[in-house]
């Protein structure tokens, strides 16, 4: 698809140091749940050696008919400019890209092992499948430091209540016992096997910081997952 110019419609905070950006949907624009685009700031007031372009996944599903990205706001030139963008500001856009999408065989379970902002392409995949009423059995193990750091936490809890084929397992690594009553610590083989009866059966999706993705890949292989059924998307420089 040719490069486009997108206009920012609105922005909002969706977790600590995490913002969602709503972009004007281009005419005839289509994408698959799980894909991403490259966003380039136009004439930003500051820049650094990383340049003015970043890749962001589309966090909303195609069925929702909105073009939304969500990112952690870090102390970098790009993120500072992005955070301060005014409604109506235009950016250059190139997309969609990527093949990190949900498999089509609905009899094969999907297990998502996700860290932090890696949730963005996965939310799109899960919501799209639920809106299409597919029969995929989907399990999401979602790791964050604390509940305040977890985008879309309440939404996933509600979706799990509404859909029998979606199991949600939020995991907190730094929350106190008083602050969080659910799973604590890091996602490991024991935790995986509490929620996935046959570890060899699903197709696994890993997204998040590169070190977390690699650690989860090693854990899955050791636990008995089919290595050919592990799909990964590493987030760098987020």
Secondary structure, DSSP 8 states (H G I E B T S, - for coil): ---EEEEEEEEEEEETTEEEEEE---TT----TT-EEEEEESS-S---TT-SEEEEE--S-GGGT-EEEEEE--SSHHHHHHHT--TT-EEEEEEEE------S-TTS-EEEEEEGGGHHHHHHHHHHHHHTT----EEEEEEESSGGG-TTHHHHHHHHHH-TTEEEEEEESS--TTT--SEES---HHHHHHH-S-TTTSEEEEEEEHHHHHHHHHHHHHHT--GGGEEEEEE---
